[in-house]
Amino acid sequence: MKNINKIIIGLFSFLLIVFSCNDGIDPITEVDPGQDAGAPQVTLKYPVEGTKIKVNDPVAAITIEFEVTDDIEVDNIAVLINNSEIATMADFKDYRRVLAEVPFNNLTTGQHELKIVATDINGQSTTATANFEKEPPYLPIFANETLYMDFESDYTEFISVTRATEVGTPGFAGEGLASNNAYAGATDSYLTLPTSTLQLGNEISAVLWYKVNASPDRAGVLVIGPPDLENPDSQNNRNGGFRFFRENASGMQRFKLNVGTGAGNTWVDGGAAADVDPNKDEWVSLAFTISATEARVYINGQLAKESALSSPVDWTDCDILSIMSGAPRFEGWNHKSDHSFIDELRFFNTALSQSEIQNIIGVTNPYTPADGETMYMPFDDAYKNLVSGADATIVGTPDFAGESKLGTNAYAGATDSYLTFPSTGLLASEFSATMWHKVNATPDRAGILVMGPPDTENAGFPDVQNNRTSGFRFFREDAGGMQRFKLNVGTGAGDTWVDGGTAADVDPTANEWVHLAFTMSSSKAIVYINGEVAAESDITGVDWTECDILSIMSGVPRFTAWGHTSDLSYLDDLHLYNKTLSHSEIQTIIGN
């Protein structure tokens, strides 16, 4: 009986399936995929063309993201960095649409090319490429610098490598004081950062460039303050932190600072001395300093107002920095979002002097750089880069020549002496240098400009540093009584020599100024003597891995193994560029 019941139930189930399949449900049938209409489509998601990767590690890890689709079937995918295959894929859950993430843990500083090569089952392939850059780690240019934001392409704070939190829809200006971009304010929009990276203490300073938009007629610029628990919707607790802001003053915009000292607060209001005319539409340098005993506001490097403090600034509950708005901690008087532009924002954990502020903003040597120019040093009684306003670090006892090719003075070398700068802002896929040089053949060899990596294999031996796989070394050597100028370029896997032989020789007995220049592009390096090509070599581009300092007039500390140490010659009118100068551009520079 049980067996009969099982047979009946099984027959009923079979009939149910049959009738169901013919009652609104299509039977499973094979579908012809049709003809292959074309090659796969590849969409890059990260990195994309022009991506700049900012981390403070010399070697970074990234995740490559992309999508591949095909009308029939994706057969395989290859992922390449700089034409080296880092991954292949051939097993897909969805053979028509592949969403992929590929880790890459060895991204070095410099320019890179990503290639995704996708091939379908009929052998048709598509290659998508993106050129991107891992920027060199940011090294603070100035002593005691705790925050730096350039607003070039995003809202990253470079020292801690922290991306600011965006509130609302802030934008970019499409122009800048020191670069091609800046922060542009918008309604109900601003940035915040945690104050944990600012090293808050009894002293603090801020320096920035600013182009005012007088609408709205009042706004917060920089605020670190405690919450106002009694007025959460209109906060105005001024007993801690600071508030730097602007207000209308009969058509001018007046900048003021308020400092909270615990039991109360102190005003730093310079009146008309702190006014900026919004109708001029120009960049203005703003700065303020707070010490344990006083607070000051500076406009374009000039003191607008100073006020004594009864006690040091109080940082209780001051956990966030607001940039370009008083919100959320200073809204009680309607100092909200600022629609102005801001660029080159820096904080320091010390009370800067007026001369230090002027050095930072370059007031003492105002200079408008040429296209692509990153450094200009005239050596007129100072070792200063007029493009950035920064002073060189002096090693030993270099001097001034008491004569010059251009201007009023020149650099004079001395034994065991040279200058250095951090490489920040100087590195690019293209590079050029021009200078005037009067050679002293003693010593018979010396470094002139060197930007190279440390020689870790000889880390304990400073006199044998000679890692030439990245950066460059521009130097001179004795050649039968002449001085021969040579360039060595590190390309990552190795190095390339640019040696012109006798065409690159200079007679030291002539005792005359000679113009030297070299350029490096993605394919060629060239050395010029007095505006004429002395040597050129094919290269695969310069690699900047671990090239964190520039040495001027010595190979020390990174190029010492062959005795190319300090140069006792004279140097004048040094220019660096983040582009490849043409032959005619170099000749024009000589004519200037």
C-alpha positions as CSV (number, residue, x, y, z in Angstrom):
1,M,0.0,0.0,0.0
2,K,2.9,2.4,0.9
3,N,4.6,1.7,-2.4
4,I,1.4,2.5,-4.3
5,N,1.0,5.8,-2.4
6,K,4.6,6.7,-3.3
7,I,4.0,5.9,-7.0
8,I,0.9,8.1,-7.0
9,I,2.6,11.0,-5.3
10,G,5.6,10.8,-7.7
11,L,3.3,10.7,-10.7
12,F,1.4,13.7,-9.4
13,S,4.6,15.7,-8.9
14,F,5.8,14.9,-12.4
15,L,2.6,16.0,-13.9
16,L,2.6,19.2,-11.9
17,I,6.1,20.1,-13.2
18,V,5.1,19.4,-16.8
19,F,1.9,21.5,-16.6
20,S,3.8,24.3,-14.7
21,C,6.5,24.5,-17.3
22,N,3.8,25.0,-20.0
23,D,1.7,27.4,-17.8
24,G,3.5,30.7,-18.1
25,I,7.0,29.4,-17.4
26,D,9.3,28.9,-20.4
27,P,11.2,25.7,-20.7
28,I,15.0,25.9,-20.6
29,T,16.4,26.1,-24.1
30,E,19.9,26.9,-25.4
31,V,20.3,30.4,-26.6
32,D,22.7,31.2,-29.4
33,P,25.0,34.0,-28.2
34,G,25.3,35.4,-31.7
35,Q,28.3,36.7,-33.5
36,D,31.1,38.4,-31.5
37,A,30.4,42.1,-32.1
38,G,33.7,43.5,-30.9
39,A,36.6,43.5,-28.5
40,P,36.1,43.8,-24.7
41,Q,35.5,47.2,-23.1
42,V,37.8,48.2,-20.3
43,T,36.9,50.9,-17.7
44,L,39.6,52.1,-15.3
45,K,38.3,53.2,-11.9
46,Y,41.6,53.6,-9.9
47,P,44.1,54.9,-10.6
48,V,42.9,57.0,-13.6
49,E,44.7,59.3,-15.9
50,G,46.4,62.1,-13.8
51,T,45.9,60.5,-10.4
52,K,48.3,61.8,-7.8
53,I,48.9,59.4,-4.9
54,K,50.0,61.1,-1.7
55,V,51.4,59.1,1.1
56,N,54.5,59.7,3.3
57,D,56.0,56.3,2.7
58,P,58.7,56.0,0.0
59,V,57.0,52.8,-1.3
60,A,53.2,52.6,-1.2
61,A,50.5,49.9,-1.6
62,I,47.5,50.6,-3.8
63,T,44.5,48.6,-5.0
64,I,43.9,48.8,-8.8
65,E,40.2,48.8,-9.7
66,F,38.7,48.3,-13.1
67,E,35.8,46.8,-15.0
68,V,35.8,44.6,-18.2
69,T,32.8,43.7,-20.2
70,D,32.3,41.7,-23.4
71,D,29.3,40.7,-25.5
72,I,30.3,37.1,-25.6
73,E,32.9,36.1,-23.1
74,V,36.1,37.5,-21.4
75,D,38.9,35.0,-21.8
76,N,41.8,36.6,-19.9
77,I,43.0,39.9,-18.4
78,A,46.6,41.1,-17.8
79,V,47.5,43.9,-15.5
80,L,50.8,45.7,-16.1
81,I,52.7,48.5,-14.3
82,N,55.3,50.2,-16.4
83,N,55.0,47.3,-18.8
84,S,55.8,44.7,-16.1
85,E,53.0,42.2,-15.6
86,I,51.8,42.1,-12.0
87,A,48.7,39.9,-12.4
88,T,46.8,37.8,-14.8
89,M,43.2,36.6,-14.6
90,A,41.4,33.8,-16.4
91,D,38.7,32.5,-14.1
92,F,35.5,34.6,-13.8
93,K,32.2,34.1,-12.1
94,D,30.6,36.4,-14.6
95,Y,32.3,35.9,-18.0
96,R,30.6,38.9,-19.6
97,R,31.2,41.5,-16.8
98,V,34.3,41.4,-14.6
99,L,34.7,43.8,-11.6
100,A,38.2,43.4,-10.4
101,E,40.5,44.7,-7.6
102,V,44.2,44.0,-7.9
103,P,46.6,44.8,-5.1
104,F,50.0,46.3,-5.9
105,N,52.4,46.8,-2.9
106,N,55.5,48.2,-4.6
107,L,54.6,51.6,-5.9
108,T,57.7,53.9,-5.8
109,T,57.9,57.6,-6.0
110,G,57.5,59.0,-9.6
111,Q,55.5,58.6,-12.8
112,H,53.9,55.3,-13.6
113,E,51.8,53.8,-16.4
114,L,49.0,51.3,-15.7
115,K,47.8,49.0,-18.5
116,I,44.8,46.7,-18.5
117,V,44.8,44.2,-21.4
118,A,41.5,42.3,-21.8
119,T,41.1,39.5,-24.4
120,D,37.9,37.7,-25.3
121,I,37.5,34.1,-26.4
122,N,37.9,35.0,-30.1
123,G,41.2,36.6,-29.5
124,Q,40.1,40.2,-29.7
125,S,41.8,42.5,-27.1
126,T,41.5,46.0,-25.7
127,T,44.2,47.9,-23.8
128,A,43.3,50.7,-21.4
129,T,46.1,52.9,-20.0
130,A,46.4,55.5,-17.3
131,N,49.5,57.6,-16.4
132,F,49.6,58.5,-12.7
133,E,52.1,59.6,-10.1
134,K,53.1,58.7,-6.7
135,E,54.3,62.0,-5.3
136,P,57.3,62.1,-3.0
137,P,56.7,62.2,0.7
138,Y,56.2,65.7,2.0
139,L,59.1,66.9,4.2
140,P,58.3,70.0,6.2
141,I,60.1,73.0,4.6
142,F,60.1,75.1,7.8
143,A,61.1,74.3,11.3
144,N,58.2,73.4,13.7
145,E,55.7,73.0,10.9
146,T,52.8,70.8,12.0
147,L,50.2,71.2,9.2
148,Y,50.5,72.0,5.5
149,M,47.8,72.0,2.8
150,D,48.3,73.2,-0.8
151,F,44.8,72.6,-2.1
152,E,46.2,71.6,-5.4
153,S,43.9,68.7,-6.2
154,D,42.3,67.5,-3.0
155,Y,42.0,68.4,0.7
156,T,44.9,66.4,2.1
157,E,47.0,67.6,5.0
158,F,50.5,66.5,4.0
159,I,52.4,66.1,7.2
160,S,50.0,63.6,8.8
161,V,48.6,62.6,5.4
162,T,45.1,63.1,6.6
163,R,42.2,63.8,4.3
164,A,40.1,66.7,5.7
165,T,36.5,66.0,6.3
166,E,34.3,67.9,3.8
167,V,31.1,69.6,5.0
168,G,28.8,70.7,2.2
169,T,30.3,71.2,-1.2
170,P,33.6,73.1,-1.1
171,G,35.4,73.5,-4.4
172,F,38.6,74.5,-6.1
173,A,39.5,78.0,-7.4
174,G,41.2,77.1,-10.7
175,E,44.0,79.5,-9.7
176,G,46.4,79.7,-6.8
177,L,49.1,81.7,-5.2
178,A,51.9,79.1,-5.3
179,S,50.4,76.6,-7.8
180,N,47.5,76.1,-10.2
181,N,44.8,75.7,-7.6
182,A,43.4,76.7,-4.2
183,Y,40.4,76.1,-2.0
184,A,37.2,77.9,-3.0
185,G,34.5,78.4,-0.4
186,A,30.8,77.7,-0.9
187,T,27.6,78.2,1.0
188,D,27.4,76.0,4.2
189,S,30.7,74.4,3.2
190,Y,34.0,74.0,5.0
191,L,36.7,71.5,6.1
192,T,37.6,70.0,9.4
193,L,40.6,68.2,10.7
194,P,41.3,66.6,14.1
195,T,43.6,68.8,16.2
196,S,45.6,65.7,17.4
197,T,48.2,66.3,14.7
198,L,48.8,70.0,15.6
199,Q,50.8,69.4,18.8
200,L,48.8,72.0,20.7
201,G,50.7,73.7,23.4
202,N,51.4,77.2,24.7
203,E,52.5,78.5,21.3
204,I,50.9,78.2,17.9
205,S,51.1,80.1,14.5
206,A,49.3,80.0,11.2
207,V,50.3,81.4,7.9
208,L,48.2,81.4,4.7
209,W,47.4,83.1,1.4
210,Y,43.9,84.4,1.0
211,K,41.9,86.1,-1.7
212,V,38.8,87.7,-0.1
213,N,35.2,87.5,-1.4
214,A,33.3,90.1,0.6
215,S,30.0,88.2,0.2
216,P,29.0,87.1,2.8
217,D,30.2,90.2,4.6
218,R,31.5,88.1,7.6
219,A,32.9,84.6,7.9
220,G,35.2,82.4,9.9
221,V,38.6,81.6,8.4
222,L,40.3,79.3,11.0
223,V,38.7,78.2,14.2
224,I,39.7,75.8,17.0
225,G,37.3,76.1,19.9
226,P,35.4,74.2,22.5
227,P,31.7,73.2,22.1
228,D,29.1,75.6,23.6
229,L,26.8,73.1,25.4
230,E,24.4,75.9,26.4
231,N,23.9,77.0,22.8
232,P,24.3,74.0,20.5
233,D,22.5,75.8,17.6
234,S,24.4,79.1,18.0
235,Q,27.8,78.2,19.5
236,N,30.0,80.9,20.8
237,N,32.1,79.6,23.7
238,R,35.3,81.7,23.5
239,N,37.0,80.6,26.7
240,G,39.3,78.2,24.9
241,G,41.2,77.9,21.5
242,F,41.1,80.7,19.0
243,R,38.8,82.2,16.4
244,F,40.4,83.9,13.3
245,F,37.7,85.6,11.2
246,R,36.7,88.6,9.1
247,E,34.0,91.2,9.2
248,N,32.8,94.2,7.1
249,A,34.3,97.5,8.1
250,S,32.8,100.2,5.9
251,G,33.4,98.2,2.7
252,M,36.8,96.8,3.8
253,Q,37.2,93.4,5.3
254,R,38.8,93.5,8.8
255,F,40.6,90.4,10.1
256,K,40.4,89.7,13.9
257,L,41.7,87.1,16.3
258,N,40.1,86.0,19.5
259,V,42.0,83.8,22.0
260,G,40.4,81.8,24.8
261,T,42.5,81.7,28.0
262,G,40.4,79.5,30.2
263,A,38.5,82.0,32.5
264,G,37.9,84.4,29.7
265,N,39.2,85.6,26.2
266,T,41.3,88.2,24.6
267,W,40.7,90.3,21.5
268,V,43.4,91.0,18.9
269,D,41.7,93.7,16.7
270,G,44.0,96.0,14.7
271,G,41.3,98.2,13.4
272,A,42.2,99.8,10.0
273,A,45.6,98.2,10.1
274,A,44.0,94.8,9.7
275,D,41.8,95.8,6.8
276,V,41.9,94.3,3.3
277,D,40.3,95.9,0.3
278,P,38.1,93.2,-1.4
279,N,37.8,95.3,-4.6
280,K,41.5,94.7,-5.4
281,D,40.9,91.0,-6.1
282,E,44.4,90.1,-5.0
283,W,46.2,87.5,-2.9
284,V,47.0,88.6,0.6
285,S,49.2,86.9,3.2
286,L,47.5,86.5,6.6
287,A,49.2,85.2,9.7
288,F,48.7,85.1,13.4
289,T,50.9,83.9,16.3
290,I,50.0,83.0,19.9
291,S,52.6,82.7,22.6
292,A,52.2,82.2,26.4
293,T,52.1,86.0,26.9
294,E,50.8,87.6,23.7
295,A,48.9,87.2,20.4
296,R,49.6,88.9,17.1
297,V,48.0,89.3,13.7
298,Y,50.0,90.1,10.5
299,I,48.8,91.3,7.1
300,N,51.3,90.8,4.3
301,G,54.1,90.3,6.8
302,Q,53.4,93.5,8.7
303,L,52.2,93.6,12.3
304,A,48.6,94.7,12.4
305,K,47.9,94.2,16.1
306,E,49.3,92.6,19.2
307,S,47.6,92.0,22.5
308,A,48.9,90.7,25.8
309,L,47.4,87.5,27.2
310,S,46.7,87.1,30.9
311,S,47.5,83.4,30.6
312,P,48.3,80.9,27.9
313,V,45.7,79.7,25.4
314,D,43.4,77.0,26.9
315,W,42.8,73.9,24.7
316,T,40.2,72.2,26.8
317,D,37.8,70.2,24.5
318,C,39.3,71.8,21.4
319,D,39.3,68.7,19.3
320,I,38.6,70.0,15.8
321,L,40.0,72.6,13.4
322,S,37.5,74.3,11.1
323,I,38.9,75.7,7.9
324,M,37.0,78.5,6.0
325,S,34.0,78.6,8.4
326,G,33.3,79.4,12.1
327,A,31.0,76.3,12.1
328,P,30.4,74.4,14.2
329,R,32.0,76.1,17.2
330,F,31.8,79.8,16.4
331,E,28.4,80.6,14.8
332,G,26.8,82.8,17.4
333,W,27.6,86.0,15.5
334,N,27.0,84.5,12.1
335,H,30.7,83.9,11.2
336,K,29.9,80.9,9.0
337,S,31.2,79.7,5.7
338,D,33.7,81.8,3.8
339,H,33.3,82.0,0.0
340,S,36.9,83.3,-0.4
341,F,39.9,81.5,-1.8
342,I,42.7,80.1,0.5
343,D,46.1,78.6,-0.5
344,E,49.3,77.4,1.1
345,L,48.0,76.9,4.7
346,R,50.6,76.2,7.3
347,F,50.5,75.7,11.1
348,F,53.4,75.7,13.5
349,N,53.8,74.7,17.1
350,T,55.8,77.9,17.9
351,A,55.1,81.6,17.9
352,L,56.8,82.7,14.7
353,S,58.8,86.0,14.7
354,Q,58.0,88.6,12.1
355,S,61.1,87.8,10.1
356,E,60.2,84.1,10.1
357,I,56.8,85.0,8.7
358,Q,58.3,87.2,6.1
359,N,60.7,84.4,5.1
360,I,57.8,82.0,4.7
361,I,55.7,84.3,2.5
362,G,58.7,85.6,0.6
363,V,58.0,89.3,1.3
364,T,61.7,90.1,1.7
365,N,62.4,88.8,-1.9
366,P,59.2,89.1,-3.9
367,Y,59.6,87.1,-7.1
368,T,57.2,85.9,-9.9
369,P,58.5,82.6,-11.2
370,A,58.6,81.8,-14.9
371,D,56.5,78.9,-16.3
372,G,57.5,75.7,-14.6
373,E,60.2,77.4,-12.4
374,T,60.5,75.7,-9.0
375,M,63.8,77.4,-7.7
376,Y,65.6,80.6,-8.3
377,M,68.7,81.5,-6.3
378,P,70.5,84.8,-7.3
379,F,72.9,84.5,-4.4
380,D,72.8,88.3,-3.8
381,D,74.0,88.1,-0.2
382,A,71.5,85.3,0.7
383,Y,71.1,81.6,0.2
384,K,67.3,81.8,-0.5
385,N,65.0,80.1,-3.0
386,L,63.0,83.1,-4.2
387,V,60.2,80.9,-5.6
388,S,59.3,79.3,-2.3
389,G,60.8,82.0,0.0
390,A,62.7,79.2,1.9
391,D,66.4,79.6,3.0
392,A,68.9,76.8,2.3
393,T,70.4,74.7,5.0
394,I,74.1,75.8,5.2
395,V,76.7,73.1,5.8
396,G,80.2,74.3,6.7
397,T,81.2,77.8,5.8
398,P,80.3,78.7,2.2
399,D,80.8,82.4,1.3
400,F,80.0,85.0,-1.3
401,A,82.2,85.8,-4.2
402,G,82.2,89.6,-4.1
403,E,81.5,89.5,-7.8
404,S,78.7,88.1,-10.0
405,K,77.6,87.2,-13.5
406,L,74.1,88.7,-12.7
407,G,73.0,90.8,-9.8
408,T,75.3,91.9,-7.0
409,N,76.9,88.7,-5.7
410,A,77.4,85.0,-6.2
411,Y,78.0,81.8,-4.2
412,A,81.7,81.1,-3.4
413,G,82.5,77.5,-2.4
414,A,84.7,76.5,0.5
415,T,86.2,73.2,1.8
416,D,83.6,70.9,3.3
417,S,80.8,73.4,2.5
418,Y,77.6,73.3,0.5
419,L,73.9,74.1,0.7
420,T,70.9,71.7,0.8
421,F,67.1,72.0,0.3
422,P,64.4,69.4,0.8
423,S,63.3,68.1,-2.6
424,T,59.7,68.9,-1.9
425,G,58.2,70.7,-4.8
426,L,61.2,70.1,-7.0
427,L,60.5,66.6,-8.4
428,A,58.6,66.0,-11.6
429,S,58.7,63.6,-14.6
430,E,60.6,66.4,-16.4
431,F,63.4,68.4,-14.9
432,S,65.8,71.2,-16.0
433,A,68.5,73.2,-14.4
434,T,70.4,76.3,-15.6
435,M,73.2,78.3,-13.9
436,W,76.4,80.4,-14.3
437,H,79.6,78.8,-13.0
438,K,83.2,80.1,-12.7
439,V,85.4,77.1,-12.2
440,N,88.1,76.7,-9.7
441,A,90.1,73.6,-10.7
442,T,91.2,72.9,-7.1
443,P,90.0,70.4,-6.1
444,D,90.2,68.7,-9.5
445,R,86.7,67.1,-9.1
446,A,83.5,68.2,-7.3
447,G,79.8,67.8,-7.2
448,I,77.7,70.8,-8.5
449,L,74.1,69.7,-8.2
450,V,73.1,66.3,-6.7
451,M,69.7,64.8,-5.9
452,G,70.2,61.1,-5.2
453,P,69.1,58.3,-2.8
454,P,71.1,57.1,0.2
455,D,73.4,54.2,-0.4
456,T,72.0,51.8,2.2
457,E,74.5,49.1,1.4
458,N,77.2,51.5,2.6
459,A,75.1,53.2,5.3
460,G,77.9,53.3,7.8
461,F,80.4,54.8,5.3
462,P,79.6,58.4,4.4
463,D,82.6,58.7,2.2
464,V,81.5,55.9,-0.2
465,Q,77.9,56.9,-1.0
466,N,77.3,56.0,-4.6
467,N,73.7,54.8,-5.2
468,R,73.0,56.0,-8.8
469,T,69.7,54.2,-9.5
470,S,67.6,57.3,-9.0
471,G,67.9,61.1,-9.1
472,F,70.8,62.8,-10.8
473,R,74.4,63.8,-10.3
474,F,75.8,66.8,-12.1
475,F,79.6,67.2,-11.5
476,R,83.0,68.1,-12.9
477,E,86.3,66.2,-13.3
478,D,89.8,66.9,-14.5
479,A,90.4,65.9,-18.1
480,G,94.0,66.6,-19.2
481,G,93.9,70.0,-17.4
482,M,90.4,70.9,-18.6
483,Q,87.4,70.5,-16.4
484,R,84.8,68.1,-17.9
485,F,81.1,68.4,-16.9
486,K,79.1,65.2,-16.7
487,L,75.5,64.2,-15.8
488,N,74.4,60.8,-14.4
489,V,70.7,60.0,-14.4
490,G,69.1,57.2,-12.3
491,T,66.3,55.4,-14.1
492,G,65.2,53.0,-11.5
493,A,66.8,49.7,-12.6
494,G,70.1,51.4,-13.4
495,D,71.7,54.6,-14.5
496,T,72.6,56.4,-17.7
497,W,75.7,58.6,-18.4
498,V,75.6,61.8,-20.3
499,D,79.3,62.4,-21.1
500,G,80.2,64.7,-24.0
501,G,83.9,64.2,-23.8
502,T,85.9,67.2,-25.0
503,A,82.6,69.0,-26.1
504,A,81.8,69.3,-22.4
505,D,85.2,70.7,-21.4
506,V,85.8,74.1,-19.8
507,D,89.2,75.7,-19.5
508,P,89.8,76.7,-15.9
509,T,92.7,79.0,-16.8
510,A,90.3,81.3,-18.7
511,N,88.8,82.4,-15.4
512,E,85.5,83.3,-16.9
513,W,81.8,82.7,-16.3
514,V,80.4,79.7,-18.2
515,H,76.7,78.9,-18.6
516,L,75.8,75.3,-17.6
517,A,72.4,73.6,-18.2
518,F,70.9,70.2,-18.3
519,T,67.5,68.8,-19.0
520,M,65.8,65.4,-18.4
521,S,62.6,64.3,-20.1
522,S,60.9,60.9,-20.3
523,S,63.2,59.9,-23.2
524,K,66.4,62.0,-23.3
525,A,68.9,63.8,-21.0
526,I,71.0,66.7,-22.5
527,V,73.9,68.7,-21.2
528,Y,74.5,72.2,-22.5
529,I,77.7,74.4,-22.3
530,N,77.1,78.1,-23.1
531,G,73.8,77.3,-24.7
532,E,75.2,74.5,-27.1
533,V,74.5,70.8,-26.8
534,A,77.6,69.1,-25.3
535,A,76.1,65.7,-24.8
536,E,72.8,63.8,-25.0
537,S,71.8,60.3,-24.1
538,D,68.6,58.3,-24.4
539,I,66.9,57.5,-21.0
540,T,63.7,55.9,-19.8
541,G,62.9,58.8,-17.5
542,V,64.3,59.8,-14.2
543,D,63.3,57.8,-11.0
544,W,63.0,59.9,-7.8
545,T,62.9,57.1,-5.3
546,E,64.2,58.3,-1.9
547,C,65.6,61.5,-3.4
548,D,64.7,63.7,-0.5
549,I,67.4,66.4,-0.6
550,L,69.1,68.6,-3.1
551,S,72.8,69.3,-2.6
552,I,74.2,72.5,-4.2
553,M,78.0,72.8,-4.9
554,S,78.9,69.4,-3.5
555,G,78.2,65.7,-4.0
556,V,77.9,65.3,-0.2
557,P,76.1,63.4,1.3
558,R,74.8,61.1,-1.5
559,F,77.6,61.1,-4.1
560,T,81.0,60.8,-2.4
561,A,82.6,57.5,-3.4
562,W,84.7,59.0,-6.2
563,G,85.7,62.2,-4.4
564,H,83.1,64.5,-5.8
565,T,82.8,66.6,-2.7
566,S,82.6,70.4,-2.2
567,D,83.2,72.7,-5.2
568,L,85.3,75.8,-4.5
569,S,84.1,77.5,-7.6
570,Y,81.6,80.3,-7.9
571,L,77.9,79.8,-8.8
572,D,75.3,82.4,-9.8
573,D,71.8,82.6,-11.0
574,L,70.6,79.0,-10.4
575,H,67.2,78.1,-11.8
576,L,65.3,74.8,-11.6
577,Y,62.3,73.8,-13.6
578,N,59.7,71.0,-13.6
579,K,59.7,70.9,-17.4
580,T,62.2,70.2,-20.2
581,L,63.6,73.4,-21.4
582,S,64.2,73.6,-25.2
583,H,67.4,74.6,-26.8
584,S,66.0,78.1,-27.7
585,E,64.7,78.6,-24.1
586,I,68.1,78.0,-22.7
587,Q,69.7,80.4,-25.1
588,T,67.0,83.0,-24.2
589,I,67.9,82.5,-20.5
590,I,71.6,83.1,-21.3
591,G,70.6,86.3,-23.2
592,N,68.7,87.5,-20.2
